[in-house]
Amino acid sequence: MWLKENNPGHRFEAGLVAAMAEVAPEYVVLPLAVDRERGRLLTDDQGTTLTHGDVADQATRRTVVRALARLQCALLGRLDAYPGLIELAPTTAGDRVRAVAREWSALPATHPLRIDSLARVEQAADALDRRTASISHLVPLDLELNDVYPANIFADRSTGVLRPRFFDFGNTLRAHPFVTLHGFLDSVTEWTRAPLSRADHADLLTTYLTIWHNHLDVDPAVLRQDLIATEPLVDVHRLISWLRLIPYADPTELRARAEIPLNYLTAIT
């Protein structure tokens, strides 16, 4: 068995997983029991997750990206109003970053989240405004899973072929779903300690967009432009998700963990 109990800031996850399993049971973990009030989820043991060898293999990466796109398309419009999710439209990302930075710059000098300079953050927020202004409305706001990481993907090979099964949706936002792909590709770079080749990167984008185009039947050129334009939102989404956890951190936890959201803000700048 596998039991998960969420931080209260992500308490919604257990119920969200149950709802996702009803819509796309072949792509996510299937709950045996859910306690929505306590944020507890019980499932069968799902086996092993993706290995470093898997992550280094382009065919495996293509399988994961294809499964991710199919999961997102299956969910599209079905659970986007799920309670407890933060909404973050692309065009609001700059303002959200400004608000966080201004709040943290006003903290006492000894606070672990205190930042001293706003200038670079303001410049980054302005760049986000320019970048996100070009994103179309072909793909609506929906579940942005926000943590599709190799260690959050079970590698089911019981049928002789890889069938990815996704889990760990506590960071999910109601936002542009394309950002999820960029987060996974970032994790590939982290695990392999090398950037994707231009050919492999282009191949994975095409694999992902083919599923979306078949589902929506819209202009593929606009979909590709939107996918490229959403790339800078990865760290913004991770930062905003972390904000849900901070109110529940005691001083010791905050000192120990503050560098994580601070690093996201640094990455944005």
C-alpha positions as CSV (number, residue, x, y, z in Angstrom):
1,M,0.0,0.0,0.0
2,W,1.0,3.7,-0.3
3,L,-0.4,6.3,2.0
4,K,0.0,10.0,1.4
5,E,-1.0,12.8,3.8
6,N,-0.7,16.3,2.3
7,N,0.5,19.5,3.8
8,P,-2.8,21.5,4.6
9,G,-1.9,23.9,1.9
10,H,-2.3,21.1,-0.6
11,R,-5.2,19.3,1.1
12,F,-7.2,19.3,-2.0
13,E,-4.9,16.7,-3.7
14,A,-6.6,13.5,-2.4
15,G,-10.0,14.5,-3.8
16,L,-8.5,15.8,-7.0
17,V,-6.7,12.4,-7.6
18,A,-10.0,10.6,-7.1
19,A,-11.7,12.9,-9.6
20,M,-8.9,12.5,-12.1
21,A,-9.0,8.7,-11.8
22,E,-12.7,8.8,-12.7
23,V,-11.9,10.7,-15.9
24,A,-8.6,9.1,-17.0
25,P,-8.0,5.9,-14.9
26,E,-5.3,4.6,-17.3
27,Y,-3.0,7.5,-16.7
28,V,-3.1,8.2,-12.9
29,V,-2.9,6.3,-9.6
30,L,-6.3,4.8,-8.6
31,P,-7.3,5.5,-5.0
32,L,-8.5,2.8,-2.7
33,A,-9.6,5.3,-0.1
34,V,-9.7,9.1,0.1
35,D,-10.1,11.3,3.2
36,R,-10.7,14.8,1.8
37,E,-10.9,16.5,5.1
38,R,-7.4,15.3,6.2
39,G,-6.0,15.2,2.7
40,R,-5.2,11.5,2.9
41,L,-4.9,9.2,-0.1
42,L,-4.5,5.4,-0.1
43,T,-3.5,3.4,-3.2
44,D,-2.0,0.1,-4.0
45,D,1.8,0.0,-4.3
46,Q,2.4,1.1,-7.8
47,G,5.9,-0.3,-8.3
48,T,8.9,1.6,-9.5
49,T,9.1,5.1,-11.0
50,L,11.1,6.1,-14.0
51,T,14.9,5.5,-13.7
52,H,17.8,7.7,-14.8
53,G,18.2,5.3,-17.7
54,D,14.6,5.9,-18.7
55,V,15.0,9.6,-18.6
56,A,18.0,9.5,-20.8
57,D,16.2,7.5,-23.5
58,Q,14.4,9.5,-26.1
59,A,11.9,6.8,-27.0
60,T,10.9,6.6,-23.3
61,R,10.7,10.4,-23.1
62,R,8.4,10.4,-26.2
63,T,6.2,7.8,-24.5
64,V,5.9,10.0,-21.4
65,V,5.2,13.1,-23.3
66,R,2.5,11.4,-25.4
67,A,0.8,10.0,-22.3
68,L,1.0,13.4,-20.6
69,A,-0.7,15.1,-23.5
70,R,-3.4,12.4,-23.6
71,L,-4.1,12.8,-19.9
72,Q,-4.4,16.5,-20.2
73,C,-6.7,16.3,-23.2
74,A,-8.9,13.8,-21.4
75,L,-9.1,16.2,-18.4
76,L,-9.7,19.3,-20.5
77,G,-12.8,21.1,-19.3
78,R,-13.8,18.3,-16.9
79,L,-12.1,19.4,-13.6
80,D,-10.9,22.9,-14.2
81,A,-13.2,24.3,-11.6
82,Y,-12.1,21.8,-8.9
83,P,-12.1,23.6,-5.5
84,G,-8.9,24.6,-3.8
85,L,-6.9,25.3,-7.0
86,I,-5.1,28.7,-7.4
87,E,-5.9,30.3,-10.8
88,L,-3.0,31.9,-12.7
89,A,-3.7,33.1,-16.2
90,P,-0.5,33.7,-18.2
91,T,-1.2,37.4,-18.5
92,T,-1.3,37.8,-14.7
93,A,2.0,36.1,-14.1
94,G,4.0,39.4,-14.1
95,D,1.7,41.0,-11.6
96,R,1.8,37.9,-9.3
97,V,5.6,38.0,-9.3
98,R,5.6,41.7,-8.5
99,A,3.2,41.2,-5.6
100,V,5.3,38.4,-4.1
101,A,8.6,40.4,-4.4
102,R,7.1,43.5,-2.9
103,E,5.7,41.5,0.0
104,W,9.0,39.8,0.7
105,S,11.0,43.1,0.4
106,A,8.8,44.5,3.2
107,L,9.6,41.7,5.6
108,P,11.8,42.2,8.6
109,A,15.5,42.0,7.9
110,T,15.8,38.7,9.8
111,H,13.0,37.0,8.0
112,P,14.1,34.0,5.9
113,L,12.1,35.2,2.9
114,R,13.4,38.8,3.0
115,I,14.7,40.1,-0.3
116,D,16.7,43.3,-0.6
117,S,16.3,44.4,-4.3
118,L,13.2,44.7,-6.4
119,A,14.8,46.1,-9.6
120,R,15.6,42.8,-11.3
121,V,12.3,41.3,-10.3
122,E,10.4,44.2,-11.8
123,Q,12.4,43.8,-15.0
124,A,11.6,40.1,-15.1
125,A,7.9,40.8,-14.5
126,D,7.9,43.3,-17.4
127,A,9.5,40.6,-19.6
128,L,6.8,38.2,-18.5
129,D,4.1,40.7,-19.5
130,R,5.6,41.0,-23.0
131,R,6.0,37.3,-23.5
132,T,2.6,36.2,-22.3
133,A,0.7,38.9,-24.2
134,S,1.1,36.8,-27.4
135,I,-0.5,33.7,-26.0
136,S,-3.8,32.9,-27.7
137,H,-7.0,31.5,-26.2
138,L,-7.1,28.3,-28.2
139,V,-6.2,26.3,-25.1
140,P,-8.3,27.4,-22.1
141,L,-7.0,27.5,-18.5
142,D,-7.2,24.0,-17.1
143,L,-5.2,21.7,-14.8
144,E,-1.5,22.6,-14.9
145,L,-0.1,19.6,-13.0
146,N,3.1,21.6,-12.2
147,D,5.2,18.7,-11.0
148,V,5.5,16.1,-13.7
149,Y,8.9,14.9,-12.6
150,P,10.5,11.4,-13.3
151,A,10.2,10.4,-9.7
152,N,6.4,11.3,-9.9
153,I,5.8,8.9,-12.8
154,F,5.3,5.2,-12.2
155,A,6.7,2.9,-14.9
156,D,4.1,0.2,-15.4
157,R,5.7,-2.5,-17.7
158,S,3.3,-5.3,-16.8
159,T,2.1,-5.6,-20.4
160,G,5.6,-5.6,-21.8
161,V,5.5,-2.0,-22.9
162,L,5.9,1.2,-20.8
163,R,2.6,2.7,-19.6
164,P,3.3,5.8,-17.6
165,R,1.1,6.4,-14.6
166,F,1.3,9.9,-13.1
167,F,0.9,10.9,-9.4
168,D,1.7,13.8,-7.0
169,F,-0.7,16.5,-8.0
170,G,-0.4,18.7,-4.9
171,N,1.2,21.5,-6.9
172,T,-1.6,21.7,-9.5
173,L,-2.9,25.1,-10.6
174,R,-5.7,26.2,-12.8
175,A,-3.5,27.7,-15.5
176,H,-2.2,27.1,-19.0
177,P,-1.7,23.3,-19.3
178,F,1.2,23.6,-21.7
179,V,3.5,24.7,-18.8
180,T,3.4,21.1,-17.5
181,L,5.4,19.9,-20.5
182,H,8.1,22.5,-19.9
183,G,8.4,21.4,-16.3
184,F,9.0,17.8,-17.3
185,L,11.6,18.8,-19.9
186,D,13.4,20.8,-17.3
187,S,13.5,17.7,-15.1
188,V,15.0,15.7,-17.9
189,T,17.8,18.2,-18.1
190,E,18.2,18.0,-14.4
191,W,18.4,14.2,-14.3
192,T,20.7,13.8,-17.3
193,R,22.8,16.8,-16.4
194,A,22.8,17.9,-20.0
195,P,20.5,20.0,-22.2
196,L,18.3,18.2,-24.7
197,S,19.7,18.2,-28.2
198,R,17.9,20.6,-30.5
199,A,16.5,17.6,-32.5
200,D,15.3,15.7,-29.4
201,H,13.7,18.8,-28.0
202,A,11.9,19.6,-31.2
203,D,10.7,16.0,-31.5
204,L,9.2,16.0,-28.0
205,L,7.4,19.3,-28.7
206,T,6.0,17.8,-31.9
207,T,4.9,14.6,-30.2
208,Y,3.1,16.6,-27.5
209,L,1.4,19.1,-29.9
210,T,0.2,16.3,-32.2
211,I,-2.0,14.9,-29.5
212,W,-3.3,18.4,-28.7
213,H,-3.9,19.3,-32.4
214,N,-5.8,16.0,-32.9
215,H,-8.0,16.8,-29.9
216,L,-8.7,20.4,-30.6
217,D,-8.4,20.6,-34.4
218,V,-7.1,24.1,-34.3
219,D,-4.2,25.9,-36.1
220,P,-1.1,23.9,-35.3
221,A,1.2,26.9,-35.8
222,V,-0.7,28.9,-33.1
223,L,-0.5,25.9,-30.8
224,R,3.3,25.8,-31.3
225,Q,3.6,29.6,-30.7
226,D,1.6,29.2,-27.5
227,L,3.8,26.3,-26.3
228,I,7.0,28.3,-26.8
229,A,5.5,31.4,-25.1
230,T,4.5,29.5,-22.0
231,E,8.0,28.2,-21.2
232,P,9.0,31.1,-18.9
233,L,6.0,30.3,-16.6
234,V,7.5,27.1,-15.1
235,D,9.2,28.8,-12.2
236,V,6.4,31.3,-11.7
237,H,3.9,28.4,-11.2
238,R,6.3,26.6,-8.8
239,L,6.7,29.7,-6.8
240,I,3.0,30.4,-6.6
241,S,2.3,26.8,-5.5
242,W,4.9,27.1,-2.7
243,L,3.0,30.1,-1.3
244,R,0.2,27.8,-0.2
245,L,2.6,26.0,2.1
246,I,4.3,28.9,3.8
247,P,1.4,29.8,6.2
248,Y,1.6,26.3,7.7
249,A,5.4,26.3,8.3
250,D,6.7,26.9,11.8
251,P,9.9,29.1,12.2
252,T,12.2,26.1,12.0
253,E,10.6,24.7,8.8
254,L,10.6,28.2,7.2
255,R,14.3,28.6,7.9
256,A,15.1,25.2,6.5
257,R,12.9,25.5,3.3
258,A,12.9,29.2,2.5
259,E,15.7,28.8,-0.1
260,I,13.3,26.8,-2.3
261,P,10.8,29.6,-3.1
262,L,13.7,32.1,-3.1
263,N,15.4,30.0,-5.7
264,Y,12.3,30.0,-7.9
265,L,12.2,33.8,-7.6
266,T,15.9,33.9,-8.6
267,A,15.2,31.6,-11.6
268,I,12.4,34.0,-12.7
269,T,14.7,37.0,-12.6
